[in-house]
Amino acid sequence: MEIQETTKYVTQAEYQLYLSKGIDYEVYKDNLAVDLVSNEDEKIKEYINLNQHRMNRVEKTYQISDELLQVLRELRQNAFWLVITEHWCGDAAQILPVFDKISKASQGKLELKLVYRDQNPELMDAYLTNHSRAIPKLIQLDNQFNITGIWGPRPLVAQNLVKLLKSNPETAEIYAQELHLWYARDKQISIDSEIQKLLIKANFQAE
């Protein structure tokens, strides 16, 4: 498991404020398209362009599993998904379309809101992963803005793969390429499975 290092306590009122200024997935995609045109950093523009294609692919290929659909039907109370992200993040491009499909399939039980990491450093610093500002990070909250689960920045298998590749000087340079090959082979199955567990945990806390 990843080490969750909290350097700041976030209050219920603050979570409510972050949710109120969060954006939905469609607005996020619109903002990403604008960033692709206007960003002056050519390397970042390259990342954003790749991510736009990745998001479009996942939107077309990912199908929610029957098991996850059943978990959604059995949710006892509504929940908020507050997700920290950025346009240039490759993992976010593979994951956000999944979150969007799941929230839409919940028939109003899950409300997805996205906030930008670099505009919200205090929130990000409450959810460091191994001392780093790794994204995307999903914070699951109940109706009273209590935390019922945390997920991210990527599926556990993928996180372990990245650790292994980065620890070897011969593969450290190509870890991103290998990571996205893994996503292509996995077809978002690992995310689907881990989100089931996150929602089941919330259901137990609702009892």
Buried (B, 14 or more C-beta within 10 A) or exposed (E): EBEEEEEEEBEEEBBEBBBEEBBEBEEBBEBBEEBBEEBEEEEBBEBBEBBBEBBEBBBEEBEBBEEBBEBBEEBEEBBBBBBBBBBBBBBBBBBBBBBBBBBEBBEEBBBBBBBBBEEBEEBBBBBBBEEEBBBBBBBBBBEEBEBBBBBBBBBEBBBEBBEEBEEEEEEEEEBBEBBBEBBBEBEBEBBBBBBBEBBBEBBEBBE
